[in-house]
Amino acid sequence: MPNSKEYHVASFISLIDVSRKDAVLDSIRATPGAEVHVTNEQGKVVFTIEAEQQGVIGQRADQLKLIPGMLSLSPVYHQYIEE
């Protein structure tokens, strides 16, 4: 449908450098549509990104991969809903 509205949410798990934990979490939280859900002392972080287009989620994830202290970033789940 040409006028339909899309809604996307994707979840990610990342491993971060714990010495840069605050800066990495601040960067994730500053990303539009991102929300951190779980962190642990070993540097694992679970977060989601929501957007109206799948490509936007991909672009934001690609940007997060480049922040200092982000050691790995893996997608876990992607859901797409069309109104």
C-alpha positions as semicolon CSV with decimal commas, in nm:
position;residue;x (nm);y (nm);z (nm)
1;M;0,000;0,000;0,000
2;P;0,146;0,337;-0,096
3;N;0,026;0,522;0,215
4;S;0,082;0,246;0,470
5;K;0,294;0,315;0,773
6;E;0,574;0,080;0,872
7;Y;0,708;0,010;1,218
8;H;1,034;-0,177;1,274
9;V;1,207;-0,289;1,591
10;A;1,535;-0,478;1,603
11;S;1,725;-0,615;1,899
12;F;2,101;-0,640;1,931
13;I;2,357;-0,787;2,166
14;S;2,698;-0,630;2,189
15;L;3,022;-0,681;2,372
16;I;3,185;-0,362;2,490
17;D;3,511;-0,258;2,651
18;V;3,409;-0,227;3,017
19;S;3,661;0,054;3,070
20;R;3,448;0,260;2,827
21;K;3,111;0,135;2,945
22;D;2,959;0,472;3,036
23;A;3,062;0,634;2,706
24;V;2,936;0,341;2,499
25;L;2,603;0,329;2,681
26;D;2,566;0,706;2,643
27;S;2,624;0,668;2,267
28;I;2,364;0,393;2,238
29;R;2,111;0,592;2,441
30;A;2,176;0,902;2,229
31;T;2,085;0,709;1,914
32;P;1,729;0,796;1,806
33;G;1,493;0,507;1,876
34;A;1,747;0,310;2,082
35;E;1,686;0,174;2,429
36;V;1,929;-0,022;2,646
37;H;1,759;-0,312;2,825
38;V;2,034;-0,512;2,998
39;T;2,403;-0,475;3,077
40;N;2,640;-0,685;3,283
41;E;2,983;-0,652;3,440
42;Q;3,147;-0,858;3,164
43;G;3,051;-0,598;2,900
44;K;2,745;-0,753;2,741
45;V;2,471;-0,510;2,638
46;V;2,125;-0,589;2,502
47;F;1,939;-0,305;2,332
48;T;1,673;-0,233;2,072
49;I;1,637;0,022;1,796
50;E;1,295;0,128;1,669
51;A;1,234;0,315;1,343
52;E;0,981;0,357;1,063
53;Q;1,213;0,201;0,803
54;Q;1,441;-0,102;0,816
55;G;1,720;0,091;0,644
56;V;1,726;0,346;0,924
57;I;1,786;0,072;1,179
58;G;2,072;-0,059;0,968
59;Q;2,228;0,286;0,938
60;R;2,208;0,343;1,313
61;A;2,356;0,001;1,388
62;D;2,640;0,071;1,143
63;Q;2,713;0,399;1,322
64;L;2,717;0,227;1,661
65;K;2,968;-0,031;1,536
66;L;3,219;0,252;1,494
67;I;3,209;0,400;1,843
68;P;3,522;0,349;2,052
69;G;3,471;0,066;2,296
70;M;3,216;-0,127;2,086
71;L;3,391;-0,462;2,037
72;S;3,109;-0,650;1,863
73;L;2,751;-0,589;1,761
74;S;2,518;-0,870;1,655
75;P;2,155;-0,847;1,546
76;V;1,925;-1,088;1,727
77;Y;1,569;-1,014;1,614
78;H;1,381;-0,789;1,373
79;Q;1,007;-0,733;1,368
80;Y;0,815;-0,548;1,100
81;I;0,456;-0,430;1,134
82;E;0,256;-0,250;0,867
83;E;-0,053;-0,051;0,961
